[in-house]
Amino acid sequence: MRARVLISGKVQRVGYRSATQDAATLLKINGWVRNLRDGRVEAVFEGPGDRVQEIIRWCHQGPPTAVVKDVAVQYESPEHLRSFEVKR
């Protein structure tokens, strides 16, 4: 399963990207995460459906310093990514 996720709220400068990478690594999910210029965080997750759903649930809270207002999810065809990275 592949999901593209857009997270809005106070999600930049709070460690959201590195915490997302840590959560994805624990769940053995591939993909990437990056900040957008408009203040949101964008992430792509690929892996077994139950694990992808679990990290999407995690995105609704994020790290303790984040204040998540909205999480928008779009499902896509997997690209078979092989790792998880923080994009700059």
Secondary structure, 3 states (H helix, E strand, C coil): CEEEEEEEEECCCCCHHHHHHHHHHHHCCEEEEEECCCCCEEEEEECCHHHHHHHHHHHCCCCCCCEEEEEEEEEECCCCCCCEEECC
